[in-house]
Amino acid sequence: MASPLRLVPLSLVAVLAACKTAPAPEPDAPEPVVVVEDEPAWRQAAADEDVDRIERLPMAWTEALNEARRAGFTRAVAVEEALLRPGAALARPAPAPGSYQCRVLKLGGKGRARAFQRFNSQFCYIGVDGEQLTLTKQTGSDLPGGFLLDDKGPRMIFLGANQAAGEDAPPAYGEKPERNVAGVIERIGPLRFRLLIPFPREEAKLIVMEMTPSPVQPED
């Protein structure tokens, strides 16, 4: 004969239930962290074609140096050392205000231009306009002038325009688009900087302008 069903008293059920460990509540899933990085101001100020030129700076280095070496200027490139080394940029790229000696090299000739051209030193000036640095080339055949803008990494961006013969100053960037000049400023040594202009409109694949402080500085 089967044993009769034994019922557990309700009071005992309550005690047993109370003795069970309640599962710990699951923690709320953390909210995903979305980091929104501000776009550098120069990208908003620059024309699309100049943004493209600056983004293609590594390509300009490769093409310009290859063409110069193929044309027999391997030794001339090597003599310049850090000035013509693509990865030579150092921290703190902003040049101090003052007068500079500026020496221009043009690599990767277009048309009848040679694949390597080196010019005599001229003068340029780093000034201050409000809170921004300015760069103006004062002597020589090409006379660009404009602003230096902050960018990420060890470089600044130059946005300016070429001054034509007979003008007292270059036009503002964008005022005459055919004269726009866009490039990158880097520090490559103690008190030594370079302006890189990738794929300029004429003569070269890459213009490199070395900048070193002038021994004679104008009085404030």
C-alpha positions as CSV (number, residue, x, y, z in Angstrom):
1,M,0.0,0.0,0.0
2,A,1.4,3.3,-1.1
3,S,2.4,5.7,1.6
4,P,0.0,8.6,2.0
5,L,1.2,11.9,0.5
6,R,3.0,13.8,3.2
7,L,2.2,17.6,3.1
8,V,4.9,20.0,4.3
9,P,3.4,22.5,6.6
10,L,3.1,26.0,5.1
11,S,5.0,27.4,8.0
12,L,8.0,25.2,7.1
13,V,7.8,26.2,3.5
14,A,8.0,29.8,4.5
15,V,11.1,29.1,6.6
16,L,12.8,27.2,3.8
17,A,12.1,29.9,1.4
18,A,13.6,32.5,3.7
19,C,16.8,30.5,4.1
20,K,17.5,30.5,0.3
21,T,20.0,33.0,-0.8
22,A,18.4,35.5,-3.1
23,P,20.5,36.0,-6.3
24,A,22.4,39.2,-6.4
25,P,20.8,41.8,-8.8
26,E,22.7,42.0,-12.1
27,P,24.5,45.3,-12.4
28,D,23.3,47.7,-15.0
29,A,25.3,47.5,-18.2
30,P,27.6,50.5,-18.5
31,E,26.6,53.1,-21.1
32,P,28.9,53.0,-24.1
33,V,31.4,55.8,-24.1
34,V,31.4,57.8,-27.3
35,V,34.4,60.1,-27.8
36,V,33.8,62.9,-30.2
37,E,37.0,64.5,-31.3
38,D,36.7,68.0,-32.6
39,E,37.9,68.5,-36.1
40,P,40.8,70.8,-36.5
41,A,39.7,74.3,-37.5
42,W,41.9,74.3,-40.5
43,R,39.8,71.6,-42.2
44,Q,36.8,73.9,-42.1
45,A,38.8,76.9,-43.4
46,A,40.6,75.1,-46.2
47,A,39.3,74.5,-49.7
48,D,38.6,70.8,-50.4
49,E,41.5,70.6,-52.9
50,D,43.9,71.9,-50.3
51,V,42.7,69.4,-47.7
52,D,43.3,66.8,-50.3
53,R,46.8,68.1,-51.0
54,I,47.8,68.0,-47.4
55,E,46.4,64.5,-46.9
56,R,48.5,63.3,-49.8
57,L,51.7,64.7,-48.3
58,P,53.2,61.1,-47.9
59,M,52.6,60.5,-51.6
60,A,54.2,63.8,-52.5
61,W,57.3,62.8,-50.5
62,T,57.5,59.4,-52.2
63,E,57.1,60.7,-55.8
64,A,59.3,63.8,-55.3
65,L,62.2,61.9,-53.8
66,N,62.0,59.1,-56.3
67,E,62.1,61.5,-59.2
68,A,65.0,63.4,-57.8
69,R,67.0,60.3,-57.2
70,R,66.2,58.8,-60.6
71,A,67.4,62.1,-62.2
72,G,70.8,61.7,-60.5
73,F,70.4,63.9,-57.4
74,T,70.8,61.1,-54.8
75,R,73.8,62.8,-53.2
76,A,72.1,66.2,-53.2
77,V,69.2,64.7,-51.4
78,A,71.4,62.9,-48.8
79,V,73.4,66.1,-48.1
80,E,70.2,67.8,-46.8
81,E,69.7,65.0,-44.1
82,A,66.7,65.8,-41.9
83,L,65.4,68.5,-44.1
84,L,64.5,65.9,-46.8
85,R,63.6,63.1,-44.4
86,P,59.9,62.5,-44.3
87,G,59.7,61.2,-40.7
88,A,61.9,64.0,-39.2
89,A,59.1,66.0,-37.4
90,L,59.6,66.7,-33.7
91,A,57.2,67.9,-31.0
92,R,56.4,71.6,-30.5
93,P,56.2,72.7,-34.2
94,A,55.2,76.3,-33.6
95,P,58.1,78.7,-34.5
96,A,58.8,81.6,-32.3
97,P,57.9,85.0,-33.7
98,G,60.8,86.8,-35.4
99,S,62.9,87.0,-38.6
100,Y,64.0,83.8,-40.3
101,Q,66.3,82.8,-43.1
102,C,64.3,80.7,-45.6
103,R,65.9,78.4,-48.1
104,V,63.7,76.8,-50.8
105,L,64.1,73.4,-52.5
106,K,61.8,72.1,-55.2
107,L,61.6,68.3,-55.9
108,G,59.9,66.3,-58.6
109,G,59.9,68.8,-61.5
110,K,56.9,69.4,-63.7
111,G,57.2,70.2,-67.3
112,R,60.8,71.4,-68.1
113,A,61.7,72.0,-64.5
114,R,64.5,69.9,-63.0
115,A,63.7,67.2,-60.6
116,F,65.8,68.9,-57.9
117,Q,66.2,72.7,-57.5
118,R,67.9,74.5,-54.7
119,F,67.7,78.3,-54.2
120,N,69.6,80.9,-52.2
121,S,68.4,81.8,-48.8
122,Q,65.8,84.6,-48.5
123,F,64.0,86.2,-45.6
124,C,60.7,85.5,-44.1
125,Y,58.9,86.5,-40.9
126,I,56.8,84.8,-38.2
127,G,54.4,87.3,-36.8
128,V,51.4,87.3,-34.4
129,D,47.9,88.4,-35.4
130,G,45.6,88.2,-32.4
131,E,46.2,84.7,-31.0
132,Q,47.4,83.2,-34.3
133,L,50.9,83.0,-35.8
134,T,51.5,84.3,-39.3
135,L,54.2,83.5,-41.9
136,T,55.2,85.9,-44.6
137,K,58.1,85.3,-47.1
138,Q,59.6,88.7,-47.6
139,T,62.2,88.3,-50.4
140,G,62.6,86.1,-53.4
141,S,60.5,85.3,-56.4
142,D,57.6,83.5,-54.6
143,L,56.1,85.5,-51.7
144,P,53.5,83.4,-49.9
145,G,51.9,84.8,-46.7
146,G,49.2,83.5,-44.4
147,F,48.3,81.9,-41.1
148,L,49.6,79.0,-39.1
149,L,46.8,76.8,-37.7
150,D,46.9,74.1,-35.0
151,D,46.7,70.5,-36.0
152,K,47.0,67.1,-34.3
153,G,50.4,65.7,-34.0
154,P,53.8,67.4,-34.4
155,R,52.8,69.8,-37.1
156,M,50.9,73.0,-37.9
157,I,49.0,73.9,-41.1
158,F,49.8,76.9,-43.3
159,L,47.0,78.4,-45.3
160,G,48.0,81.5,-47.3
161,A,48.3,82.9,-50.8
162,N,51.0,84.1,-53.1
163,Q,51.7,87.8,-53.4
164,A,51.9,89.1,-57.0
165,A,54.4,91.6,-58.3
166,G,53.4,95.1,-57.5
167,E,51.2,94.1,-54.5
168,D,52.1,95.3,-51.0
169,A,50.8,92.1,-49.4
170,P,49.4,88.8,-50.4
171,P,45.6,88.4,-50.7
172,A,43.7,86.6,-47.9
173,Y,43.5,82.8,-48.3
174,G,40.5,82.0,-50.5
175,E,40.1,85.5,-51.9
176,K,41.9,84.5,-55.1
177,P,41.7,80.7,-55.1
178,E,44.2,80.3,-58.0
179,R,46.8,81.8,-55.7
180,N,46.1,79.7,-52.6
181,V,49.0,78.0,-50.9
182,A,48.5,75.2,-48.4
183,G,51.2,73.3,-46.5
184,V,52.6,71.8,-43.3
185,I,55.0,73.4,-40.8
186,E,57.2,71.0,-38.8
187,R,60.1,71.4,-36.4
188,I,63.1,69.2,-37.4
189,G,65.7,70.3,-34.9
190,P,66.6,73.0,-32.4
191,L,65.5,76.3,-33.9
192,R,65.1,74.6,-37.3
193,F,61.7,74.3,-39.1
194,R,60.4,73.4,-42.5
195,L,57.4,74.4,-44.6
196,L,56.2,71.6,-46.8
197,I,53.9,72.4,-49.8
198,P,52.7,69.2,-51.4
199,F,51.6,69.2,-55.1
200,P,51.9,73.0,-55.7
201,R,50.2,74.2,-58.8
202,E,53.5,74.6,-60.8
203,E,57.1,73.4,-61.1
204,A,57.3,70.6,-58.5
205,K,55.7,67.7,-56.7
206,L,56.9,69.1,-53.3
207,I,58.3,72.4,-52.2
208,V,60.4,72.3,-49.0
209,M,61.3,75.6,-47.3
210,E,63.9,75.4,-44.5
211,M,63.4,78.1,-41.8
212,T,66.2,79.0,-39.3
213,P,66.3,82.2,-37.1
214,S,68.1,85.1,-38.7
215,P,71.2,86.2,-36.9
216,V,69.9,89.8,-37.0
217,Q,66.4,90.3,-35.5
218,P,64.4,93.4,-35.9
219,E,63.8,95.5,-32.8
220,D,60.3,95.5,-31.3
